[in-house]
């Protein structure tokens, strides 16, 4: 995880220290084509588990460069078609020069776009597509990448070495030890990296604000929440560029501290089974909110929840008219406290009249005071991003790229599995159901996923899995249809009598209006399931998860995060002074396991 190396007092202490020059204090870490030197004392943050994150980012970056070329060629072909019409007509008359001199920050029309000189108006919105070309508008410049929180610089070095068409990579950090480590690692990786990557000791927010619309790619991967960086990041991305953003504060985003989530992201989370997807949509809504302040808007191309974090990839464009559609992409969520049924309330709607479109508040409420299924109250969360969170064309291209360059991705198995699952998701269905949760409400045995999928398909609705949860099911079927299917299932699989005030009892007391058909449907299995392609993989090793922030001393309380072997190095002296040495790291956990497995073993034997 490319990230802040420390915070508060830790950062000040690290900034005043100088890295050791003894080669024995360093270990070489190789990932992809990059090699970095890491100090044993955890002075600069490095997270092995984020190899999935870095591999996925490289795959998206390669696809972005390819799509960028295609878009540029399409733009040039449109210009070539328009040029003969202008030259054969009134090429010598005044309208074209007149349009160039009278434009005020708005995009010029296609006929004169190639005549505009970008240097005349530095703040011009239409400057960005032209800045990406040479003076004749024929050649696309290599993309510039900004890694705002570089730490060891591993991510920046991998970008420079593994993505051939990258122009320049700027790696930032406000910790002196991290910048020293980054510059050392740049030199260690040869002339190509030295020529392409530069490292700066600076505050990323100030740097991004002072370089508006200058970077085609901005990568945010902080230790924790990215919220404080979003406002400057959306201003630093060029028109049509891409912002890559990670959030690791999942406890906050998933409803553990709703008030904190609202203060950081402007949205209130709900603790449903879909909370990890809701976290994705909260981050997207927050980025859109920051972009809108500068007449910009986002287009998500890929949004994933992996391991212990969410990662979103969004393109950013400038258009005051398109920005008006933002309320149509946001919704509040109503979740029943009894049966967990959820409903979405759009913030706005449009009305068309005489070739004009009016934007009006959304109709509401979409739910009554009490749930129609079980009679309980609703919790309200959001607003969240309710538009598609992936571009399926992009997802297909990214997956093809990963599969064609399999040997170049250290985490190939994991990212190909995630992308395969994402490619099969219903793109226009926000959030998802949990079949086990439905059965838990009714206190009944669970039908197989194939049977439930078949019942939904036979009822005339769509259904798919989700990459967020192996047990999650996305469907456009309304909740009353879902509960009717479950009522039909319970009729053939009776349940024990439950108290009358239970949500499940109230739901089952109603007769189903839909007679479910559980006969196996052709599309009940996805293509990946039918081919037995792996979609959800176990962690590759024990203690797989987020690591300690740089600068913190590793002690025995961190065994659950780092594993007992982590104590043998940096903490060995401390343990030796206590007369326990490696016993604290290795023997104590084993002792506890023996006691748990066989309580009859006396302490002396253990």
N, C-alpha and C positions, 0 to 999 in steps of 0.2 A: 504494500500500500504506500504509494508515494504520498508523503504526508508531512505535517508539521512535526518537527523533531521533538518538540517539547512545549510546555506552556507555563506561564507565570514565572515563579522563581526558578524552576528547573531550566527554563530557556535562558534566563540571565546567567545562571551558573555555567551552562554549556557554552554560551557565547564568549565567556572569558577564558575558556580552557583551550589549549592547543593540543591537537591530536598527536599521539605517540608516533615516533619515527622508527621504532623497533619492529622489524619485519615479523618477529615471532608473536607480536600482539595481534596480528591480522590473519584472517582466514579468507580464502578465495571462494567466492560464490559464483557459480555459472548458471545462467538462465537464458535459454535461447542462444543467441550469438554474443551475448554480453557477459563480461566478467567484471565483478566488483570486489573490492577489498573491504571487509567488514571487521571492525574492532571488537574485541571480546567483551568490552565493558558496556555494550548497548548504548554507545554515545550517539549514534545516528540510527534512525528508525529504519528497519527492514522487516517486512512481513512475508514470509515464505508462502503463506496461504493465498496471498493476492496474485499468485501466478495465473490463476483463472481470470482475474480482472485484467491483468496486463495482456494476456493472450487475446482475450475478447476485444480489447481496445485496439490492438494491432490489426485484427481481422476487420473491424469496423473502419479503421483508418485506410486500409487498402481499398475497401469498397467505396469509401467516400472519394478517394482520388480518382477511381474509375468512373464513378457517377458524375463527378465534377467535369471530367473530360467530355463525357457524353453530352452533358448540358451545354458546355461551351461550343461543341461542334454543332449542336442543334441551333444554337443562337447564331452562329456564323452562317449556317445554311439559310436561315430565315433572312439574314441581311443580304446575302447574295441574290436571293429572289427579289428583294425589294429594290436593289440598286439599279437594275436596267430600267425599271419603270420610271424612276426618278430622272435618270440621265437621258432617256429617250424623250421625255416630256419637256418640262420647264427647268432643265438643269441650269440654264443661264439666268433664270429669273430670280426674284428676291426672296421667296418664302423660306428656303432652307437656312440661309445666313440669318434671316430675321428670327427664326425659331431658336437658333443657338444663342443669340444675344439677349433674348427676352425671357429665357427660362429662369425660374426662381426656386431652385432646390427640388423641383418635381422631375420625374423621369420624362425625358424627351421621347417622342414617338419613334417607331422603328426606322423611319426614313432618314432621320438625321442623327441617329444614335452614334454611328461610327465617326461622325465629324466632331464630336464633343471632345475637347481637351480636358482631361481630369485635373490638371494642375491649376485651372483657372478658379475653381471654387472648391477649396479644401473640405468644406463642410457639407458638400452636396450629397444628398442621399443616393443619387444616381451614379456617384463616383465609383462605388464598390465593384460592379461588374466590369467597368472599364479599367480599373486599376489592376485587375487580374490579367490583363493582356498587355502586349507591347504597344508601341506607338501606332502601329497599323492595325491593331485589333486581331492579330493572327495567332499569337502564341500565348499559351497559358503559363504563368509563372509557377514554379514549384511551391507547394503550400508551406506556410510558416506555422509552426506548432509552439504553443506556450504551455509548459507544465508549471502550474502556479505553486505547487508545494512539492518540491523535488526530492528532499531528503538525500538519500545516497545517489540519486540520479539514475538508478537502474532503468526506470521506465523511459526516460529521455534517451538513454544510450541505446536501448532496444529499438525505439522508434528510428533513430538515426541509422542503425546498422541493419535493421530487418525490413524497413519500408524504403525501397530503393528511390522512389521519386520524391521523398521529403526534401525540402529546401533547407530550412533552418529550424533548429529546436532551441528554445530559450527556457532554461531551467532556473526557477526562482526558489529561494528559501530565506527566511529571516533569522536563521540560526547559523552562527559562524562555523561551528564544527561541521554542520551539514554541507555548507558550501565548500569548505576545504575538502571534505570527503568526495563531494561531487566532482570537483575539479581534478582531484587525484584519479578518480575512476575514469574520467573522460580521457586523460592522458594514457591510462592503462589499456584503452581499447583501440588504439591505433590512429592513423592519420585521418581516416574517414570521419570518425567520431569527433576528433579534434577540430576538423574543418566545419562540421555541421552544428555541434552543440556548444552553447555558451552558458555559463552559470553566473548568476548575480545574487549578491547579498542585499535583499530589499524586501519590503512589505509587498506581498502580491497584490493587495487591493490598490495600493498607490500606483504600482507599475501598470496594472490593467486600466486604471482610470486615465493615466497619462498616455496610453496607447490605444485610443478608440478605433475600433473596426480595423485593426492591423493584423490580426491573426486569423488564419483560416480554421485552425483547430485550437481550442482551449480545453485543457484537461484539469479538472478539479478532483483531487482525491485526498481530502483532509482526514485527520484523525478525529472522527466525530462528525459533527454537523457541518454542511457546506453553506449554511444560511448566510453567514457574514460575508461570504465571497461572491454571492450570486449577483448582487447589484452591479459590481464592477465587471464581473465576468461577461454578462450579457452585453455590455457596452464594448468590450474588447474584441468580440467575435465579428469578423467581416460578414457582409451580407451573403447569405447562402452558406456560411461556414457552419461548423459543428461544435457544440459544447458537450463534453463528456463529464459527467458529474456522479460522484459516489457519496452516499450517506451511510454511515455505520452506526448512527445512534438509533438502532431499531427499537429499543425499549421505549423511547420517546415517540417514534413514529407509529408504533403499534398500539398505543393507548395506555402505556404504563404511567405516563405523566401528561395527561391531556392538555393541561394549562401550559406546560412547557412547550409542547408541540405547537400550540396556537401562537405562542409568543415568537417562536422561531420561524414557523412556516405559514402562519395565517390560516390554519385549518385545524379542526378538532377531530381527533381520531376515534374510531370505535373498536372495541375488542371483539370483533367477530372472527370466525374461522378464516375470513378473507383478509385479515389485518395486514399481511405482508404485501398483498397487491394494493391495498388501500394506501400503504406507505409509499409505494411507487407513484400512485396517482396524486398524493399530497405533494411530493417533491416536484412533479411536473406542473401542478397548479401554481406552486410557489415560483418556479422559474418563469412561467408565463406571466405572473403578476409583475415580476421585476422587469421583464422585457417590455410589457405594455407601457411602462412609464416613459419609454423612449421611442414610442410608436413602432415597436417591434413585436413579433410574435414567434412562437416556436412550432416546429413540426417534428414530433417524435419519430425516430426511425427504428429504435430498439430500446426496450426497457426491461431489465431483468432483475429478479431477486435471487441472489446466490449466497450460499454460506451464511455469513452474518451481516450482509449489507445489501443495499439496492444500488443499481448502476443504470443511469439513463443516458441515452445518446439522442440529442435533439439538434435539429438545424434551426438557425435563427435568420429571419428575414425582416426587412423593414417595409411596412406598408400601413398607413393610417386607416385605409378602408378595410383591409383584412383584419386589422386589430379589433374592429367592431364585432367580429364573430366570436370573440373570446367567451362572453357569457353563455353562448350556445354550447360550449365545450366543458362547462363546469356544472356540477350538480351537488346538492345536499343528499345525504343518505339517511333514511329512516330505518332503524333496526328495532324489531320487536324484542322486548326484554324477556318474553316467555318462550317463543318458538324460534327466534332468530331469523324470522322472515325479514327481508330487506327490500326497500323500494327507493328509487331515485327520483329526485325533484330537480328538474333543470332550472337554472337561474333565469333564463330568458327564452323568448320565442320570436319568430319573425312572421310578418304578415306582408304578403305581396299584393300590390294594387297598382294598376296602370303602369306596369313595368318598373315600379319602384318598390323597394324593400324597407319596411319599418321594423325597428327592433323594439320589442315590448317586454315587460316583465313576464316571467313564466306563470302559467296557470297553476293554482294550488288551492289547498293542499292536496297532495296525491294520496294521502292516507287520512282516515278519520282519527278521532282521539284515541280509539281503542282498536286493536288489531282485529280484523274481520275473521281471522283464522282461530285465534285462541283467546281473544278478549283482553290481552294485556296492553300496557302502554308502550310507547316508542321512545327510543333514544335518537337524537338527531346529531349527525356528524357532518364534517365537510366545511367548506366546499372542496370537492376533489375533481381531478381531471376525468371526465366521463367519455371523452372522445377516444378513438383508438390510440393505444400506447406503442404499437409497432407499425411499421410499413412492411407489409408482407413481401413486396418485391425486393426491398432491401434485405430482409431476413433470408430470403432464398439466395440472393447474391452472396451474402456473408457466409452462409452455410456451404455454398459451392466453393468459395475461396478457401475455407478451412479444410474441406475435404481434398481439394487439389494440392494443398501445401501441408499435408498431414505431418510430415517429418519436421516442419519448422515451428510447430506449436507444442511446447512441453506439456500443456494441459489439454491436448487434443480431445481425449475421451470425454472430459467433463464439458468443455464448451460445445462440442458437437452434439452431445446429449441435450444440453439446454436449448441450443438453437433448433434442434429437431422438434422438441416439444413446443417451442414458441411458434414454429412454422405451422403447427396444427391447431393453434388456438383460434377461437372465434374472435376476429379483430374488433367487432362492434358491440361486444357484450362486456360491460364493466362488472368486476367482482365475480364471485363464484359461490356455488353451494358445496357443502360437505355431506356426502351420503351418510357417513357414520353419524354426523351431527343430527341429521333428520331422523335417523333411527333411534338415536339417543333421546330425542324429544318424545317419540312415541313409545319408547321402551320395547322395541320390537327387534327381531333378528333382521339382518341387513340382506337385501337382495344383492346379487353380484352386480358389479359395475356394468357388465354387458347387458344384463336384464334391464337395469334401470335406464341405460342409454337407449335400449331398444324401445322401451315404453314411451320415452320422450319423442323419439323419432317417429314412432307409429302414431303418435298424437298430432303429428304435423309440425313439430318444432325442431330446432337445431340444438346440438349438444357437442361439446368437445372437452378435452382435458385442459389443464393449466400447468405451466412450468413451475408455478409457485408451490404447489402442493400435490403429491401423488394421488391424494384422495379427493382433490377438488374437481368440480364439474361446472363448466360454463354452459349456460343455456339461455335462450331467449324466451323460454316458456315462463308465463307468469306464475307467481307463487301458488295461486289457487289450483292451477293445473298440477304443479308438483305435489301438493298435498293430496289431490284426488288420486294420483298414481300411488302414493304411499297408503291411502285408505284402501285401495283395491288390493294392495300387497298384504296388508294386515288382515283382510277378510279371509285370505287363504293361508295366512300364518298368524293365528290368533295370539293375543297378548294377555297377560294377567290383568286383572282388574286393578285400576289405579285410583287414587283419591280424586274426587270430583273437581277439585280446584286446579289440578295439574293441567298444563298446556296440552299435553298429549291426549288427555281424556276429552277435553273440549273439542279438539280437532277430530278425533275418531267418532265423536257423537254425531257428526254431520254425515249425511249420505253423499257419496261422490256423484257429481253430475257428469263426470267423464268416466267411461269404462275403459280402464287401461288394458292395452294389449302388450303382453310381455314376450310375444313371439320374437325370436331373434331377427333383428334388422340387418341388412347388408352392411350399412355404415356404422354399426355399433362398435367396431374396432377401427382405430385409426390405421393409416398405412404403416406407421412405425410399429404399432402393436402387432399388426398382421405379419410383418416381416421380422418380428422379435428384435427390433433395434433397441438398444439400451437407452432409456430416457431419464432415469434417476439413478445416479451412482452413489455408493457409500463414500464417506471421507477416505482419502488414501492412507491415512495413518492416524494414530491416537493423538489426542490433544490438538486436533485440527481446529483452529479458530483464531480470533484476534490476539495479537501479542501486545506486550507492554509498550507504553509510550517511551520514547527514547529518554535516557537519563535516570530512569528509576532503577533502584537496586533490586536485583532478583533475590527473593527470599523464599522460604518454604511455603508461604501462603500462595505463591504463584504456581505451585505444582499442577493444579488443575488446568492452567492455561498453557504452560510450557512443557510439562512433563518432568519427572524427577531428574533426568539427565541434565537439565538446564542448570541445576544447582551445583554440578560438579566443577564448573569452570569459574565463573565470576564470584560465586559465593563460597568457594572452598575454604578460603582463609577464615571467613567469619564463622563457618561451622567448626573449623579446627579449633578455634579459640574456646568453643563451648564443649570441647572434648567429644563431639559427636561425629564430626566430619561428614562422610557420605551417608551416615545412618539416617539423618533427617530426611534425605531425599529418597533413599532406596528402601530402607528397612521398615520405616514406620507404616507406609501405605500397605506393604505386604503383611505386616503384623495385623493391621486392621482387617484386611481381607480374610485372613485365616480365622480370626475371631468370629467374623460374620458367617463364614461358611460352616464352621463347626464350633458352636459355643461350648461344647463339652471339653475342649482342649484346655488344660490348665495353663496359667500364664507362664509358668516356668518352662513348659514344653515349647511354647510359642516363641 
